[in-house]
Amino acid sequence: MSRSIDVVAGVIRDARGRILLARRTEGRDLAGLWEFPGGKREPGESPEGALVRELREELGIEAEVGDHLITVPQQYPDKRLTLDVREVRTFSGTARGREGQALVWVPPHKLPAYQMPPADVPVVAALGQPDRYLVTPEPTAMATVGQSVASASAAGAVEEGSVANRLSGPVGSAFDLGRSAAASMRTAVDRVFGSLDPLLEPIGQRLRRDSVPLNPTEQRWLQALDRALAGGIRRIQLRAHGHDPARWPVLAAAAVMRCRTAKAEVLLNGDAALAAQLGVGLHLRAAQLSQLTQRPMADEVLVAASCHTADELRRAQDLGCDFAVVGTLLPTPSHPGEPGIGWDGFARLRETVSLPLYAIGGLDSADLPEARRHGAQGVAAIRAWWR
Ligand SMILES: Nc1nc2c([nH]c(=O)n2[C@H]2C[C@H](O)[C@@H](COP(=O)(O)OP(=O)(O)OP(=O)(O)O)O2)c(=O)[nH]1
């Protein structure tokens, strides 16, 4: 059994919002890496007390400890670390490296450029990335049986019954309508897509040419997406396993447009080719992880994965994924008979990798503090934010 150490570190900000990092000095483990100032908790010491003492000793400042940010359990070769990170609300004095350590004030968006120990990767993510990851449900699950075609048409939608599908290529969902119907449908397409993002222009041209409007079920799905965006969701996985594969690229493109406007990040489930075409990230299914030998998208594009085991997590990390989703956390109606791994099970998986992780399975926004106490970036959910 390797030894366990409890470390508490602080996020110290200056008046310009920059965050203080200290460089680990020679002769210590992880020498040369940048870290959040702090140190080991002594027996009987509270995390707050330990942080105040460490910051006084290391930097010569008097700190007032604020909110909890995240607690990261992390397995290192020689020890098991629990890194408890707190915001420093205010401090007095001037921070100086009193133990010979170099200091640097870093704008938050530049933190990922600094080489830090593995446990700090989730900390940096917690400082800058969304804590909620919405996974969309299938549009079909929301279909209203018996929806009146007339009212759907009045709302600018097409009659599905009049559609003859001429599938060609990845965005090949097309409808063979009469000339005037096609013209009015073009208006509907314009309304759905608005002024097109340059990246989506090829899809837009095709949509206009083929007059591909969205049906009422799909429109309601987009309205639910709008509500999630209005509720502050900023990271979204577009997933619709049961949806008509011919229609999905069109619906996904409409969703991407909305997310771009709201400045939300988008990852597409499973389909690397369509993700590249839409200019969005890729969310890998667990089964896809074992089939890949290299990161399937360009470096600047987000790649994530769904994982259930330590092996899958290591694979996701080795592939260069930006984050992963781990579950199932609590028993859910969608996975009957599965007890869920619980927060302790989550933390045990958490410590095997340094990837930022979202917990999924029966969770919602109210679970965020508990998630952060167990090292999670946050919570992923389908139903919680989909109204
Ligand atoms: N202060 C601080 N420590 C960190 C961070 N990330 C991280 O992995 N650590 C690790 C490095 C060390 O193993 C441990 C901090 O211990 P320390 O700095 O007080 O003492 P040390 O070098 O003698 O550590 P050790 O050899 O006893 O493990 O926590 C971080 O952001 N801040």
The ligand as a Gaussian input file, in Angstrom:
#p B3LYP/6-31G(d) Opt

LIG

0 1
 N        0.983000      22.610000      -3.231000
 C        0.633000      21.824000      -4.239000
 N        0.998000      20.514000      -4.255000
 C        0.622000      19.776000      -5.309000
 C       -0.141000      20.329000      -6.371000
 N       -0.368000      19.354000      -7.272000
 C        0.227000      18.225000      -6.822000
 O        0.250000      17.137000      -7.383000
 N        0.827000      18.487000      -5.631000
 C        1.564000      17.468000      -4.860000
 C        3.043000      17.612000      -4.969000
 C        3.519000      17.027000      -3.650000
 O        3.617000      15.631000      -3.776000
 C        2.392000      17.362000      -2.699000
 C        2.669000      18.621000      -1.941000
 O        3.544000      18.345000      -0.964000
 P        4.629000      19.400000      -0.477000
 O        5.070000      20.219000      -1.620000
 O        4.115000      20.107000       0.713000
 O        5.771000      18.501000       0.051000
 P        6.807000      17.563000      -0.665000
 O        7.303000      18.099000      -1.931000
 O        7.800000      17.237000       0.375000
 O        5.893000      16.320000      -0.986000
 P        6.167000      14.791000      -0.721000
 O        7.482000      14.465000      -1.320000
 O        6.121000      14.582000       0.763000
 O        5.021000      14.105000      -1.413000
 O        1.248000      17.569000      -3.497000
 C       -0.499000      21.695000      -6.323000
 O       -1.145000      22.256000      -7.214000
 N       -0.093000      22.396000      -5.234000

